[in-house]
Every structure is written in structure tokens, then in C-alpha cells.
């Protein structure tokens, strides 16, 4: 008594499960890649705005605006110096 097992007919549930998992992994990988690209673009734009703020504050300091603006500028400048080790607010790395 031999039993012939047809993998396509008898194990259909196995192939549909693996096929569904494969499709889900592919879809999630595409979504993750899109989110990664959006995050990188957001960080690049955020860095540009951060440098722009330093240029504005530098201009206000040169105009002689005192008070909170100068203190905030010095605090942020010191933070950048501590983090990067150099003072380059307008240029590129």
C-alpha cells in the first residue's frame, strides 16, 4: 500500500502560509525603506534650519541685541562646540 503525496494538492496550506509571509515581508521592507528615506530627508532639512538659526542669531548679536537672545546664542554655540569641536555655522562639512 503506497500513498502518493502530491505536494501541491495535499500541502496547499503550507505553500499559502509561506507565500503570504513572503509577500508580507516584501511589503514591510518597502514601507521601512520609504520611512527611512523620509527620516533622512527630515534630518537633513532640520540640520539646515538649525544652521540658519545660528546665522540669524549671529546677525542679531552683531546688531547689538542683548538679553535672552545673546544668552541663548552663547548656550547653543557652546553646545555645538562641545558636540562637533569646531565653529562652522554656515558652511558645509
Residue frames as qw, qx, qy, qz and C-alpha x, y, z in Angstrom:
[[0.000, 0.891, 0.453, 0.000, 0.00, 0.00, 0.00],
 [0.443, -0.028, 0.028, 0.895, 1.77, 3.09, -1.19],
 [0.055, 0.870, 0.407, -0.273, 0.48, 6.54, -0.69],
 [0.467, 0.379, 0.221, 0.768, 1.29, 9.12, -3.26],
 [0.190, -0.756, -0.311, 0.543, 1.58, 12.56, -1.74],
 [0.402, 0.637, 0.290, 0.591, 1.11, 15.43, -4.12],
 [0.370, -0.272, -0.308, 0.833, 2.81, 18.46, -2.52],
 [0.084, -0.148, -0.220, -0.960, 0.70, 20.95, -4.47],
 [0.537, -0.416, -0.504, -0.534, -2.65, 19.38, -3.53],
 [0.702, -0.436, -0.544, 0.149, -2.02, 17.97, -0.08],
 [0.507, -0.391, -0.264, 0.721, 0.15, 20.75, 1.36],
 [0.170, 0.709, 0.333, 0.598, -1.63, 23.75, -0.09],
 [0.432, -0.883, -0.180, -0.027, -1.87, 25.32, 3.39],
 [0.693, -0.423, 0.131, 0.569, 1.92, 25.23, 3.72],
 [0.454, 0.259, 0.353, 0.776, 2.57, 26.99, 0.42],
 [0.073, -0.816, -0.345, -0.459, -0.09, 29.65, 1.03],
 [0.571, -0.785, -0.109, 0.212, 1.32, 30.32, 4.50],
 [0.622, -0.281, 0.234, 0.692, 4.87, 30.73, 3.23],
 [0.303, 0.489, 0.436, 0.692, 3.68, 32.75, 0.25],
 [0.240, -0.890, -0.313, -0.230, 1.70, 35.08, 2.49],
 [0.613, -0.677, 0.025, 0.407, 4.64, 35.54, 4.82],
 [0.570, 0.028, 0.340, 0.747, 6.94, 36.28, 1.89],
 [0.107, 0.695, 0.404, 0.585, 4.54, 38.89, 0.50],
 [0.425, -0.881, -0.210, -0.006, 4.16, 40.48, 3.94],
 [0.660, -0.454, 0.135, 0.583, 7.95, 40.65, 4.41],
 [0.434, 0.292, 0.386, 0.760, 8.40, 42.28, 1.00],
 [0.091, -0.823, -0.368, -0.424, 5.66, 44.86, 1.66],
 [0.546, -0.813, -0.099, 0.179, 7.04, 45.73, 5.10],
 [0.657, -0.193, 0.213, 0.696, 10.57, 46.04, 3.71],
 [0.257, 0.532, 0.371, 0.716, 9.36, 48.54, 1.11],
 [0.313, -0.875, -0.282, -0.240, 7.47, 50.51, 3.75],
 [0.678, -0.612, -0.001, 0.407, 10.51, 50.54, 6.05],
 [0.561, 0.086, 0.277, 0.775, 12.75, 51.79, 3.24],
 [0.043, 0.722, 0.353, 0.594, 10.30, 54.61, 2.44],
 [0.504, -0.845, -0.177, -0.002, 10.17, 55.61, 6.12],
 [0.711, -0.344, 0.107, 0.604, 13.98, 55.57, 6.28],
 [0.393, 0.363, 0.309, 0.787, 14.22, 57.90, 3.27],
 [0.199, -0.834, -0.302, -0.417, 11.66, 60.29, 4.79],
 [0.658, -0.705, -0.092, 0.250, 13.57, 60.29, 8.09],
 [0.640, -0.092, 0.182, 0.741, 16.88, 61.07, 6.36],
 [0.173, 0.589, 0.330, 0.717, 15.25, 63.94, 4.43],
 [0.418, -0.849, -0.266, -0.181, 13.71, 65.29, 7.64],
 [0.701, -0.539, 0.004, 0.467, 17.06, 65.20, 9.45],
 [0.510, 0.181, 0.260, 0.800, 18.80, 66.96, 6.54],
 [0.051, -0.733, -0.320, -0.598, 16.15, 69.73, 6.49],
 [0.589, -0.779, -0.207, 0.053, 16.31, 70.01, 10.27],
 [0.690, -0.281, 0.066, 0.663, 20.09, 70.46, 10.14],
 [0.297, 0.441, 0.289, 0.796, 19.72, 73.23, 7.54],
 [0.307, -0.820, -0.283, -0.391, 17.20, 75.05, 9.74],
 [0.716, -0.602, -0.129, 0.328, 19.49, 74.64, 12.75],
 [0.566, -0.019, 0.153, 0.810, 22.37, 76.27, 10.86],
 [0.051, 0.633, 0.354, 0.686, 20.03, 79.00, 9.63],
 [0.503, -0.816, -0.281, -0.050, 19.05, 79.80, 13.23],
 [0.673, -0.412, 0.005, 0.615, 22.71, 80.30, 14.11],
 [0.363, 0.292, 0.289, 0.836, 23.14, 82.72, 11.22],
 [0.215, -0.771, -0.361, -0.478, 20.10, 84.72, 12.35],
 [0.632, -0.734, -0.177, 0.175, 21.23, 84.80, 15.97],
 [0.642, -0.132, 0.104, 0.749, 24.74, 85.77, 14.89],
 [0.168, 0.520, 0.311, 0.778, 23.29, 88.67, 12.92],
 [0.421, -0.817, -0.298, -0.256, 21.20, 89.79, 15.91],
 [0.712, -0.531, -0.084, 0.452, 24.24, 89.65, 18.16],
 [0.497, 0.103, 0.196, 0.839, 26.26, 91.78, 15.72],
 [0.062, -0.683, -0.346, -0.641, 23.41, 94.30, 15.63],
 [0.043, 0.309, -0.499, 0.809, 23.71, 94.66, 19.38],
 [0.709, -0.411, -0.270, -0.505, 20.57, 92.88, 20.59],
 [0.067, 0.340, -0.800, 0.489, 21.23, 91.97, 24.20],
 [0.677, -0.177, 0.311, -0.643, 19.32, 89.94, 26.74],
 [0.827, -0.031, 0.528, -0.191, 17.90, 86.48, 26.20],
 [0.787, 0.606, -0.093, -0.071, 18.91, 86.32, 22.55],
 [0.255, 0.730, -0.605, 0.188, 22.61, 86.64, 23.37],
 [0.478, -0.391, 0.721, -0.315, 22.42, 84.18, 26.26],
 [0.882, 0.226, 0.353, -0.215, 20.55, 81.64, 24.16],
 [0.645, 0.705, -0.294, 0.005, 23.04, 82.12, 21.32],
 [0.001, 0.661, -0.713, 0.234, 26.00, 81.51, 23.61],
 [0.685, -0.176, 0.637, -0.307, 24.37, 78.43, 25.09],
 [0.884, 0.409, 0.187, -0.126, 23.67, 76.92, 21.66],
 [0.455, 0.770, -0.440, 0.079, 27.12, 77.89, 20.36],
 [0.253, -0.553, 0.754, -0.248, 28.76, 76.18, 23.29],
 [0.830, 0.060, 0.493, -0.255, 26.60, 73.09, 22.74],
 [0.798, 0.598, -0.069, -0.032, 27.74, 72.89, 19.10],
 [0.194, 0.754, -0.600, 0.185, 31.36, 73.42, 20.08],
 [0.529, -0.367, 0.714, -0.274, 31.12, 70.64, 22.65],
 [0.864, 0.242, 0.397, -0.194, 29.46, 68.30, 20.16],
 [0.772, 0.625, 0.023, 0.117, 31.47, 69.00, 16.99],
 [0.716, -0.373, 0.109, 0.580, 34.64, 70.58, 18.26],
 [0.317, 0.034, 0.297, 0.900, 34.60, 73.44, 15.75],
 [0.200, 0.631, 0.372, -0.651, 32.58, 76.53, 14.96],
 [0.016, -0.049, 0.644, 0.764, 31.12, 76.40, 11.47],
 [0.365, 0.406, 0.619, -0.564, 27.52, 77.51, 11.38],
 [0.526, 0.626, -0.007, -0.576, 27.04, 78.44, 7.75],
 [0.291, 0.535, -0.715, -0.344, 29.33, 76.15, 5.81],
 [0.941, 0.029, -0.224, -0.254, 29.17, 72.53, 4.89],
 [0.748, -0.510, 0.418, 0.069, 31.13, 69.74, 6.49]]
